[in-house]
Amino acid sequence: MLPVARVGYLIALKVLSESDERLQDRIDLKVLAAVATQEDGSTAEAAVRLIRARGYHRGRALRKRLRRWRGE
């Protein structure tokens, strides 16, 4: 078996890369958000915190963006 990325981590990375110029990321986020479980949401939340803590957030408010995609 090969390890694969889980939905929560994919959501976090798509939230990081999503922009007006990257339509595919928005499409992917919409699909991922539709199938995400509560556990996936928690994983995504932890991942965006880690991205910010490590300084890779590109000056973006990732938690705010994530909440928007989660419908909060």
Steps between C-alpha positions, in 0.01 A plus 500: 500500500611853425418791726276760342395850599181513702212735425580739787857552382386550141253763616771684694730507198220611268408780743865608489524498119149624411479841329307690231748369242472134605148389414584130525591540868156646569332217313708246694416670830129491422517125432719429804277709729197303381650166606695612808413350834528677834833321550622633163405850614698458820798371302480797263482741796809345657683505168436871435619579852819306430547672163472839674727400790769397254468827309371357171162675504603766243348773715153351455237456769472125450272426796256765378509357147453149634197605704349659192537174307358305792195726499565647845 
